[in-house]
Amino acid sequence: MSPQSHRRSCWQRFLAWWRGPVTTPVLVPPPSGRVPELATLRRVPAEPIVVPALGEAFDFRIHAIYDWTGQQIRQEELRYRVDLHNMTWAVGVVRELSAAIARGYEPHRSQELEEKLNDCFREQRWPRAARPGQPQFTVRVWVRPDERVRERLRPYWEQRIALECEHELSKLRTEFADDLTRRWRDVLQSLEQDPVTLHAARLTGERFAEVFGQYVTERRQAVPELVTLLTQAVRGHGDLALGPSEYTEAWDVALRTYRRQYGLDEAA
């Protein structure tokens, strides 16, 4: 080997060592498997869409939820196309449609506007005639009024909440009073039938004994009048010479029962 060839061979070996081992590039194969029939994606922008209300002195703030779908498209491709191109266009579509409707609503009617917009957007898809693989979206919104309007509405809702709470408390008081009255009525009627209860009532407390005593006294005062009417009724049938009958016997039994229950003299 000539000296020149030897020098060239050494230089080539030095370059090979310096560059390192020669590697063959590895080609990454495309994702395996078939393309899914339907890919879905949801996007909720952080910034609301601001549109003017009736009179254009106040604004509505519209928060939207976009649901994207794509036919015969991979999920990563759908995400790429929506985030890079389609979202800006979709927000513009919703803004244009919402602004045209919002100008017909007063600034404090955000709930009514929200219902109207969702009715308009329901079952609508954009773009309406999509090509195969072209993403489409549907949208739902919720609407908030202008912050200045919210401050104006706050005193109204505070008073309304207070009135509704007071109304509910009044209903509860009425229900509790009715239930308590029914329970005390049953207790008093039960105690009245026992001759020793008027004295035993003192064991439960002075206030109860006082009220129960008045109750029994009033009932006893009313009984003699009823007994007198029963007596006159029984005697009246006798004066008419009607003779014993089931009718007069029933009245007589009632009369004796009341006398015995309230300790009245038979000669009364």
Backbone bond lengths (Angstrom), bond angles and torsions (degrees), N, CA, C in turn:
res aa  C-N    CA-C-N  psi(-1)  N-CA   C-N-CA  omega(-1)  CA-C   N-CA-C  phi
1 M - - - 1.469 - - 1.519 107.90 -
2 S 1.308 113.39 133.93 1.467 118.49 -177.99 1.509 109.16 -72.96
3 P 1.344 116.10 156.66 1.469 118.80 178.21 1.509 112.96 -58.39
4 Q 1.333 118.61 -34.28 1.474 121.16 179.79 1.517 111.41 -67.42
5 S 1.331 116.50 -42.92 1.475 120.12 178.56 1.518 110.14 -65.48
6 H 1.323 116.40 -37.47 1.454 118.97 179.71 1.523 111.14 -64.71
7 R 1.356 115.26 -41.53 1.482 118.04 179.06 1.531 110.82 -64.35
8 R 1.333 117.96 -39.98 1.470 120.85 179.86 1.524 110.73 -65.87
9 S 1.302 118.58 -38.89 1.467 122.04 179.71 1.518 110.42 -66.05
10 C 1.308 117.41 -41.23 1.475 119.73 178.05 1.526 111.55 -64.17
11 W 1.311 114.20 -41.33 1.481 117.92 179.91 1.537 111.66 -63.92
12 Q 1.307 118.41 -39.49 1.456 122.40 178.27 1.524 111.53 -64.60
13 R 1.366 115.37 -40.85 1.466 118.27 178.72 1.523 110.59 -65.76
14 F 1.343 117.54 -36.59 1.464 121.33 178.77 1.531 110.81 -64.97
15 L 1.335 116.81 -43.11 1.470 120.27 178.60 1.525 110.95 -64.26
16 A 1.325 118.11 -38.71 1.465 121.37 179.22 1.513 110.85 -64.30
17 W 1.339 114.76 -40.67 1.484 118.21 177.73 1.523 110.85 -65.81
18 W 1.328 116.45 -40.58 1.474 120.66 -177.32 1.528 111.70 -67.35
19 R 1.280 117.80 -39.11 1.470 121.42 -178.22 1.524 112.92 -79.44
20 G 1.298 118.70 -18.44 1.442 120.94 -177.88 1.505 111.72 85.68
21 P 1.339 116.58 177.95 1.466 119.91 -177.55 1.517 111.42 -67.22
22 V 1.285 115.01 143.25 1.468 121.11 178.34 1.518 109.08 -79.55
23 T 1.385 115.54 126.31 1.469 120.26 179.79 1.512 109.58 -116.18
24 T 1.285 114.33 149.24 1.465 120.94 178.55 1.523 109.63 -92.61
25 P 1.358 119.13 126.92 1.468 120.56 179.71 1.523 111.47 -57.22
26 V 1.364 114.58 139.64 1.464 121.31 179.31 1.516 108.62 -99.08
27 L 1.283 117.52 122.45 1.464 122.36 178.71 1.525 109.91 -84.58
28 V 1.377 116.66 126.42 1.467 121.50 179.23 1.510 109.04 -82.34
29 P 1.307 117.66 119.59 1.473 119.14 -178.50 1.529 110.28 -70.50
30 P 1.302 117.99 153.99 1.467 120.91 177.05 1.517 110.23 -65.33
31 P 1.334 117.56 159.12 1.470 119.93 179.78 1.514 110.93 -55.57
32 S 1.327 113.43 136.95 1.456 118.75 -179.00 1.530 109.78 -81.89
33 G 1.305 116.24 164.78 1.454 121.26 178.47 1.518 111.25 93.42
34 R 1.336 114.33 163.65 1.464 118.88 -177.04 1.520 110.45 -82.46
35 V 1.298 116.44 161.31 1.462 122.63 178.00 1.527 108.69 -71.89
36 P 1.353 118.50 132.31 1.475 119.51 -179.64 1.522 111.00 -64.77
37 E 1.338 116.40 149.72 1.453 120.99 -179.17 1.529 111.52 -67.47
38 L 1.348 117.30 -33.33 1.458 120.04 -176.96 1.526 109.55 -144.81
39 A 1.323 115.79 127.04 1.464 121.55 174.01 1.523 108.31 -113.42
40 T 1.333 116.65 143.91 1.465 121.13 -176.18 1.524 109.92 -127.88
41 L 1.349 115.10 154.79 1.454 121.02 -178.27 1.524 108.45 -158.17
42 R 1.322 117.77 138.37 1.469 122.16 177.85 1.522 109.09 -117.41
43 R 1.331 115.34 137.88 1.457 121.88 176.92 1.528 109.59 -133.38
44 V 1.348 115.91 133.85 1.466 122.67 178.73 1.530 107.46 -127.86
45 P 1.314 119.34 96.36 1.467 120.88 -179.04 1.520 111.71 -60.97
46 A 1.315 115.83 144.35 1.463 120.41 -179.64 1.524 111.97 -72.47
47 E 1.318 117.79 -33.85 1.452 121.74 -177.25 1.527 110.73 -90.28
48 P 1.337 117.65 133.26 1.465 119.82 178.66 1.523 111.87 -76.77
49 I 1.324 115.19 163.88 1.460 121.85 171.40 1.531 107.16 -89.37
50 V 1.323 117.28 125.89 1.465 122.43 -177.41 1.521 108.76 -103.78
51 V 1.356 115.72 121.07 1.471 120.79 179.51 1.523 108.42 -131.25
52 P 1.340 118.17 149.46 1.461 120.57 -177.63 1.523 112.65 -75.65
53 A 1.341 115.37 146.33 1.459 121.76 174.18 1.520 110.03 -89.28
54 L 1.325 116.03 -178.78 1.457 120.75 178.06 1.530 110.02 -57.36
55 G 1.316 116.85 131.01 1.448 121.25 -177.88 1.510 113.68 89.36
56 E 1.338 117.10 -16.56 1.468 123.77 176.49 1.526 113.46 57.95
57 A 1.327 117.60 22.56 1.462 120.27 174.00 1.527 110.93 -90.30
58 F 1.340 116.58 -23.82 1.460 122.59 179.32 1.525 108.72 -130.57
59 D 1.329 115.12 162.86 1.466 121.27 -178.44 1.517 110.93 -119.51
60 F 1.318 114.30 156.63 1.462 121.94 166.67 1.523 108.35 -101.32
61 R 1.330 115.44 147.30 1.462 121.57 175.00 1.528 108.41 -112.94
62 I 1.312 115.10 115.39 1.465 121.38 -173.20 1.524 108.93 -105.85
63 H 1.306 116.29 118.88 1.467 122.76 175.89 1.531 108.05 -101.42
64 A 1.314 116.52 128.99 1.463 120.96 -172.40 1.524 111.43 -121.05
65 I 1.323 114.67 148.99 1.461 123.02 173.65 1.530 107.15 -117.51
66 Y 1.335 116.52 119.51 1.458 122.30 -177.75 1.526 108.88 -104.31
67 D 1.320 116.04 125.68 1.465 121.71 174.97 1.525 108.51 -111.82
68 W 1.341 114.95 114.47 1.456 121.71 -176.69 1.526 110.49 -99.74
69 T 1.321 115.96 145.48 1.461 121.93 174.19 1.518 108.33 -137.22
70 G 1.316 114.70 152.76 1.465 120.14 176.82 1.516 110.01 -142.16
71 Q 1.327 117.03 132.25 1.452 122.66 177.96 1.525 109.53 -89.43
72 Q 1.313 115.86 132.64 1.465 121.62 176.60 1.534 111.16 54.49
73 I 1.343 115.82 50.99 1.456 121.22 -179.80 1.526 108.10 -145.09
74 R 1.322 115.96 144.06 1.460 119.87 179.95 1.523 110.87 -77.61
75 Q 1.351 115.54 154.60 1.461 120.80 -175.76 1.529 111.39 -60.40
76 E 1.325 117.99 -43.66 1.465 120.23 -178.44 1.526 111.81 -67.36
77 E 1.321 116.63 -32.47 1.462 119.37 177.24 1.521 110.71 -71.11
78 L 1.332 116.50 -40.54 1.468 120.05 176.67 1.525 110.47 -60.55
79 R 1.325 116.93 -44.40 1.465 120.46 179.29 1.526 110.96 -62.69
80 Y 1.295 116.80 -41.85 1.471 121.03 -179.16 1.531 110.72 -63.69
81 R 1.308 117.17 -46.71 1.461 120.88 -176.11 1.528 111.71 -69.31
82 V 1.333 116.67 -38.83 1.469 119.45 -179.92 1.519 110.19 -67.13
83 D 1.324 117.30 -50.62 1.466 120.20 -174.80 1.525 112.49 -69.27
84 L 1.317 117.74 -30.31 1.458 119.54 -175.03 1.528 112.71 -87.99
85 H 1.326 116.46 -33.97 1.460 118.79 -172.46 1.544 113.23 -127.27
86 N 1.314 118.05 -48.20 1.461 120.85 -162.67 1.533 114.92 -78.84
87 M 1.326 118.83 -29.34 1.461 119.29 -175.36 1.523 112.30 -63.32
88 T 1.304 117.43 -41.93 1.470 120.20 179.32 1.521 110.58 -59.49
89 W 1.325 115.38 -43.50 1.468 119.74 178.35 1.525 111.66 -64.50
90 A 1.351 117.66 -41.61 1.460 121.47 -178.54 1.521 111.51 -64.39
91 V 1.333 117.03 -42.89 1.461 120.76 177.60 1.526 110.41 -60.54
92 G 1.317 116.98 -38.64 1.458 120.51 178.07 1.523 112.17 -64.35
93 V 1.324 117.06 -39.00 1.464 120.73 178.07 1.526 110.64 -62.61
94 V 1.325 116.55 -47.51 1.467 120.73 -178.68 1.527 110.48 -65.53
95 R 1.327 117.38 -39.24 1.468 120.64 179.50 1.526 111.01 -62.95
96 E 1.304 116.50 -44.20 1.465 120.33 -177.42 1.523 111.00 -64.51
97 L 1.325 117.55 -46.26 1.457 120.66 -179.27 1.530 111.26 -67.66
98 S 1.333 117.01 -40.23 1.470 120.75 -177.57 1.522 111.44 -68.05
99 A 1.315 117.34 -40.18 1.459 120.54 -178.28 1.516 111.19 -63.03
100 A 1.322 117.70 -38.76 1.454 120.85 -179.48 1.522 111.47 -64.76
101 I 1.334 117.08 -33.54 1.469 120.89 -178.66 1.527 111.28 -85.55
102 A 1.344 117.45 -38.72 1.465 121.67 -173.58 1.523 112.03 -63.40
103 R 1.312 118.55 -29.29 1.465 120.74 -178.95 1.527 112.87 -65.62
104 G 1.318 117.25 -10.87 1.461 120.64 177.39 1.515 113.94 -95.76
105 Y 1.344 118.22 4.70 1.465 121.92 -176.40 1.524 110.94 -119.84
106 E 1.335 114.97 137.71 1.463 120.41 177.84 1.521 110.10 -66.25
107 P 1.339 117.65 154.45 1.473 120.59 -172.25 1.524 115.01 -59.75
108 H 1.352 117.96 -25.67 1.465 119.56 -178.31 1.529 112.38 -96.29
109 R 1.349 117.59 9.96 1.465 121.29 -179.65 1.527 111.05 -103.76
110 S 1.308 116.87 46.35 1.468 120.59 -177.19 1.528 111.88 -66.26
111 Q 1.316 117.41 -35.46 1.466 119.21 -179.18 1.525 111.12 -66.85
112 E 1.346 116.46 -42.05 1.453 119.49 177.56 1.533 111.41 -63.89
113 L 1.340 116.69 -39.57 1.463 119.92 177.47 1.525 110.86 -63.69
114 E 1.311 116.58 -41.80 1.469 120.01 179.16 1.522 110.89 -59.64
115 E 1.326 117.60 -44.47 1.460 120.62 179.01 1.525 111.02 -63.40
116 K 1.343 116.45 -41.16 1.462 119.89 -179.66 1.525 111.19 -65.07
117 L 1.323 117.96 -45.00 1.463 120.70 -179.42 1.521 111.40 -62.80
118 N 1.310 117.14 -45.13 1.458 119.50 -179.41 1.528 111.72 -65.44
119 D 1.339 116.24 -33.24 1.466 118.36 174.17 1.528 110.84 -63.97
120 C 1.327 116.57 -39.43 1.465 120.23 179.32 1.522 112.03 -70.40
121 F 1.324 117.33 -36.96 1.461 121.09 -176.50 1.525 112.99 -82.63
122 R 1.326 116.65 -18.07 1.460 119.52 -174.50 1.532 110.48 -62.36
123 E 1.327 115.28 132.80 1.468 123.83 177.53 1.530 112.92 63.13
124 Q 1.343 117.14 19.47 1.462 121.86 174.32 1.526 109.15 -102.71
125 R 1.327 115.36 141.01 1.462 121.17 178.65 1.527 108.50 -130.20
126 W 1.336 115.33 140.43 1.464 121.70 178.10 1.537 109.34 -127.38
127 P 1.352 117.19 140.87 1.466 127.41 -11.98 1.521 111.53 -65.40
128 R 1.328 115.56 151.80 1.470 119.97 -171.41 1.523 111.49 -69.22
129 A 1.318 118.34 -35.86 1.463 121.52 179.26 1.523 107.92 -117.98
130 A 1.319 115.71 85.52 1.466 120.50 -176.20 1.517 110.79 -87.17
131 R 1.314 114.74 143.37 1.455 120.56 174.76 1.532 109.67 -79.32
132 P 1.329 118.61 162.15 1.472 120.41 176.74 1.524 110.82 -56.65
133 G 1.314 116.55 127.45 1.449 122.25 -179.45 1.509 114.30 87.40
134 Q 1.329 118.44 -5.56 1.465 120.96 -179.94 1.530 109.76 -85.60
135 P 1.322 119.12 126.79 1.463 121.10 -178.40 1.535 111.72 -66.09
136 Q 1.342 115.61 144.36 1.461 123.51 173.15 1.524 108.68 -125.53
137 F 1.339 115.58 157.15 1.457 118.19 179.44 1.519 111.35 -136.57
138 T 1.343 114.80 151.53 1.464 123.82 166.50 1.525 106.75 -115.91
139 V 1.325 116.45 162.97 1.459 118.96 -174.80 1.522 110.14 -143.43
140 R 1.329 115.65 144.21 1.466 124.57 170.12 1.519 107.52 -128.60
141 V 1.333 116.79 147.74 1.457 120.01 -174.96 1.519 111.03 -133.02
142 W 1.323 115.71 157.34 1.462 121.80 162.74 1.518 107.52 -131.27
143 V 1.316 116.07 146.50 1.464 122.14 -168.16 1.523 109.72 -120.18
144 R 1.305 116.29 136.30 1.462 122.60 174.95 1.522 109.21 -119.94
145 P 1.326 116.94 143.30 1.461 119.30 178.53 1.520 111.37 -75.97
146 D 1.309 114.97 171.33 1.459 122.11 175.19 1.527 109.62 -60.37
147 E 1.322 117.10 145.37 1.469 120.75 -179.34 1.521 111.95 -59.18
148 R 1.325 117.59 -34.38 1.461 119.75 178.07 1.525 111.09 -66.61
149 V 1.322 116.54 -35.06 1.471 120.92 177.11 1.528 109.98 -68.58
150 R 1.308 116.81 -39.73 1.472 120.29 178.72 1.526 111.11 -60.94
151 E 1.308 117.20 -39.65 1.459 120.29 178.47 1.528 111.16 -65.62
152 R 1.337 116.35 -37.07 1.456 119.78 177.86 1.533 111.49 -68.51
153 L 1.316 117.00 -33.96 1.469 121.24 -177.80 1.524 113.01 -78.43
154 R 1.331 117.18 -19.98 1.463 119.84 -174.24 1.532 113.23 -58.82
155 P 1.357 121.31 -47.92 1.475 119.58 178.94 1.534 113.18 -60.47
156 Y 1.326 116.00 -37.63 1.474 119.37 178.43 1.526 110.85 -59.88
157 W 1.332 116.25 -48.21 1.459 119.46 -177.62 1.522 111.68 -70.43
158 E 1.315 118.61 -31.44 1.465 120.12 175.74 1.525 110.94 -62.97
159 Q 1.340 117.14 -44.38 1.459 120.18 178.58 1.526 111.14 -66.99
160 R 1.318 116.10 -40.65 1.462 118.87 -179.73 1.529 111.12 -63.93
161 I 1.317 116.76 -43.78 1.466 120.27 178.93 1.521 110.86 -61.94
162 A 1.354 116.56 -41.48 1.466 120.16 178.88 1.526 111.06 -62.51
163 L 1.341 117.18 -42.57 1.462 120.62 179.91 1.527 111.10 -65.27
164 E 1.328 116.92 -42.60 1.464 119.52 -179.95 1.527 111.04 -65.86
165 C 1.325 117.24 -38.32 1.471 119.93 177.68 1.531 110.71 -64.69
166 E 1.333 116.65 -42.65 1.463 120.28 178.85 1.526 110.58 -64.28
167 H 1.318 116.30 -38.27 1.466 120.07 177.77 1.528 110.98 -63.01
168 E 1.321 116.72 -44.61 1.464 119.97 178.74 1.527 111.18 -63.48
169 L 1.341 117.33 -39.39 1.460 120.00 177.78 1.526 111.22 -64.34
170 S 1.333 116.98 -39.42 1.458 120.42 178.68 1.526 110.63 -63.75
171 K 1.324 116.92 -40.48 1.466 119.95 177.48 1.519 110.67 -63.66
172 L 1.330 117.29 -40.93 1.465 120.23 178.74 1.523 111.13 -64.71
173 R 1.336 116.60 -41.30 1.468 119.26 178.30 1.530 110.60 -60.71
174 T 1.326 115.77 -43.09 1.468 119.48 179.79 1.523 111.24 -63.05
175 E 1.328 116.61 -44.40 1.461 120.01 -179.96 1.522 111.23 -64.27
176 F 1.332 117.32 -42.59 1.459 120.35 179.70 1.530 110.83 -66.07
177 A 1.345 116.77 -40.69 1.463 119.88 179.41 1.524 110.87 -64.30
178 D 1.333 116.49 -41.13 1.469 120.11 178.56 1.524 110.91 -63.67
179 D 1.333 116.10 -43.93 1.466 119.22 179.51 1.532 111.30 -64.43
180 L 1.343 115.87 -42.37 1.461 119.02 179.99 1.520 111.49 -65.30
181 T 1.333 116.87 -40.35 1.468 120.43 178.87 1.522 111.05 -61.84
182 R 1.308 116.79 -43.68 1.461 120.35 179.13 1.527 110.88 -61.89
183 R 1.322 116.21 -41.97 1.465 118.95 -179.14 1.530 111.21 -65.58
184 W 1.341 117.66 -43.76 1.464 119.93 179.32 1.532 111.08 -66.62
185 R 1.314 116.59 -35.61 1.465 118.88 176.99 1.525 110.75 -60.33
186 D 1.338 116.66 -44.78 1.467 119.53 178.67 1.529 111.21 -63.05
187 V 1.356 116.00 -39.90 1.462 119.45 179.53 1.524 111.11 -63.68
188 L 1.324 116.21 -46.75 1.474 119.66 -178.18 1.514 111.28 -64.48
189 Q 1.306 117.54 -42.69 1.466 119.40 178.68 1.513 111.64 -63.87
190 S 1.328 116.17 -36.11 1.464 119.36 178.79 1.525 111.31 -69.35
191 L 1.338 117.21 -42.78 1.464 120.40 -178.54 1.517 112.27 -70.20
192 E 1.316 117.56 -31.22 1.459 120.54 -176.30 1.519 112.53 -62.92
193 Q 1.319 117.34 -27.83 1.449 121.01 -176.57 1.528 113.02 -76.25
194 D 1.310 117.75 -11.22 1.468 121.61 -179.44 1.529 108.21 -102.87
195 P 1.335 119.82 123.73 1.469 121.80 -175.66 1.523 114.10 -65.98
196 V 1.322 119.32 -19.43 1.462 120.41 -177.54 1.525 112.36 -93.98
197 T 1.321 116.75 -2.59 1.469 118.32 -173.00 1.520 112.99 -69.34
198 L 1.320 117.79 -28.93 1.457 118.68 -179.25 1.521 111.03 -61.89
199 H 1.337 117.50 -37.58 1.460 121.43 177.53 1.535 110.83 -79.57
200 A 1.338 116.60 -38.34 1.465 119.48 -178.78 1.523 111.52 -68.20
201 A 1.335 117.04 -22.91 1.454 119.70 -179.39 1.517 111.74 -62.76
202 R 1.345 117.47 -26.15 1.463 120.21 -179.80 1.525 112.15 -64.68
203 L 1.332 116.06 -22.16 1.457 119.98 179.80 1.533 111.92 -72.62
204 T 1.320 118.76 -18.42 1.456 122.18 -176.15 1.514 113.15 -90.57
205 G 1.345 117.47 -12.75 1.456 119.55 -179.33 1.522 110.47 139.10
206 E 1.327 115.68 149.63 1.451 120.04 -175.84 1.522 111.79 -64.70
207 R 1.329 117.56 -42.47 1.450 120.01 -177.31 1.515 111.70 -63.69
208 F 1.323 117.09 -44.26 1.453 120.15 178.94 1.522 110.86 -64.95
209 A 1.314 116.68 -42.30 1.476 120.33 179.81 1.527 110.50 -61.24
210 E 1.342 116.89 -39.65 1.466 120.35 -179.89 1.534 111.17 -65.48
211 V 1.323 116.75 -48.17 1.460 120.52 -179.49 1.516 111.18 -65.09
212 F 1.310 116.83 -43.14 1.459 119.72 -179.11 1.524 110.94 -66.06
213 G 1.340 117.05 -37.81 1.472 119.84 177.69 1.520 111.32 -62.76
214 Q 1.347 117.38 -43.16 1.455 120.16 177.50 1.527 110.98 -62.51
215 Y 1.316 115.95 -39.75 1.466 119.78 -179.93 1.527 111.17 -62.10
216 V 1.333 116.17 -48.26 1.463 119.92 -178.87 1.527 110.72 -64.93
217 T 1.358 117.24 -40.46 1.464 120.69 -179.89 1.520 111.33 -61.50
218 E 1.327 116.57 -45.29 1.462 119.83 179.47 1.521 111.06 -63.49
219 R 1.320 116.77 -40.07 1.467 119.12 178.59 1.516 111.04 -65.63
220 R 1.328 117.03 -40.00 1.465 120.18 -179.79 1.522 111.61 -68.05
221 Q 1.323 116.57 -33.06 1.451 119.08 178.25 1.523 111.85 -68.73
222 A 1.305 117.36 -29.49 1.455 120.85 -179.91 1.520 112.36 -80.54
223 V 1.333 117.38 -24.59 1.461 120.37 -175.70 1.528 112.81 -66.32
224 P 1.366 120.61 -44.98 1.481 118.95 -179.31 1.521 112.72 -55.81
225 E 1.321 118.11 -37.07 1.454 119.79 177.97 1.524 110.79 -62.59
226 L 1.326 116.45 -41.54 1.455 119.50 177.90 1.515 111.35 -66.54
227 V 1.333 115.89 -39.53 1.474 119.56 178.55 1.523 110.26 -62.20
228 T 1.325 116.96 -41.64 1.465 120.73 178.87 1.520 111.05 -60.45
229 L 1.321 117.39 -42.76 1.449 120.50 178.52 1.522 111.63 -63.89
230 L 1.347 115.91 -41.71 1.467 118.98 177.80 1.522 111.36 -62.90
231 T 1.340 116.45 -41.14 1.474 120.28 -179.21 1.521 110.47 -63.54
232 Q 1.326 115.72 -45.34 1.457 119.29 179.02 1.525 111.42 -62.68
233 A 1.342 115.99 -36.55 1.458 118.47 179.84 1.521 110.89 -65.71
234 V 1.351 116.48 -43.26 1.464 119.78 -179.27 1.528 110.44 -65.75
235 R 1.348 115.68 -46.03 1.467 119.43 -179.84 1.526 111.52 -65.87
236 G 1.300 117.17 -35.73 1.453 119.76 -179.69 1.510 112.18 -62.75
237 H 1.309 116.09 -40.04 1.467 118.29 176.49 1.522 110.95 -65.02
238 G 1.357 116.45 -33.96 1.465 119.36 177.41 1.520 111.63 -68.69
239 D 1.309 117.89 -39.16 1.458 121.44 178.79 1.511 111.97 -63.06
240 L 1.290 115.94 -28.57 1.463 119.47 178.81 1.522 112.00 -83.55
241 A 1.339 115.13 3.31 1.478 120.95 177.93 1.519 111.09 57.43
242 L 1.329 114.38 40.81 1.455 117.28 178.16 1.514 111.48 -80.89
243 G 1.373 116.17 -20.71 1.458 118.91 179.24 1.509 111.07 79.09
244 P 1.349 115.46 170.61 1.465 119.06 179.26 1.536 110.43 -59.15
245 S 1.274 115.02 141.83 1.469 120.42 176.40 1.515 107.94 -154.11
246 E 1.288 114.68 165.75 1.459 118.34 176.71 1.516 111.33 -61.26
247 Y 1.315 115.92 -32.05 1.465 119.41 -179.04 1.521 110.80 -66.00
248 T 1.342 117.73 -51.00 1.464 120.71 -177.67 1.517 110.85 -69.84
249 E 1.325 118.07 -33.68 1.454 120.57 178.86 1.538 110.38 -65.52
250 A 1.314 117.34 -38.42 1.465 120.82 178.54 1.516 110.54 -63.80
251 W 1.321 117.56 -42.05 1.465 120.38 177.74 1.529 110.67 -64.68
252 D 1.315 116.49 -38.16 1.462 119.99 -178.86 1.524 110.46 -67.16
253 V 1.333 117.32 -39.16 1.472 120.86 177.48 1.514 110.14 -63.08
254 A 1.319 117.35 -42.91 1.460 120.63 178.49 1.520 110.86 -61.94
255 L 1.327 116.85 -40.12 1.455 120.80 179.83 1.521 111.82 -63.83
256 R 1.317 116.78 -45.64 1.464 120.81 179.43 1.539 110.99 -64.24
257 T 1.328 116.28 -37.96 1.463 120.16 -179.70 1.514 111.06 -62.85
258 Y 1.312 118.26 -45.30 1.458 121.15 179.87 1.521 111.01 -65.45
259 R 1.347 116.68 -40.39 1.468 118.87 178.80 1.528 111.18 -62.49
260 R 1.321 114.81 -44.01 1.459 118.14 -178.26 1.529 111.24 -68.22
261 Q 1.322 117.42 -40.07 1.462 120.97 -177.52 1.518 111.96 -65.01
262 Y 1.339 117.43 -37.45 1.459 120.84 -175.42 1.518 113.39 -106.35
263 G 1.365 116.06 12.05 1.459 120.30 174.57 1.519 114.51 63.02
264 L 1.349 117.27 37.29 1.446 121.21 -179.43 1.523 110.34 -89.52
265 D 1.323 115.43 148.66 1.455 120.54 179.89 1.514 110.13 -66.66
266 E 1.295 117.80 136.93 1.464 122.15 179.76 1.510 111.55 -62.45
267 A 1.330 117.86 -24.92 1.463 121.11 -176.96 1.528 111.30 -84.24
268 A 1.326 117.15 -5.67 1.471 120.15 -176.16 1.523 111.58 -62.56
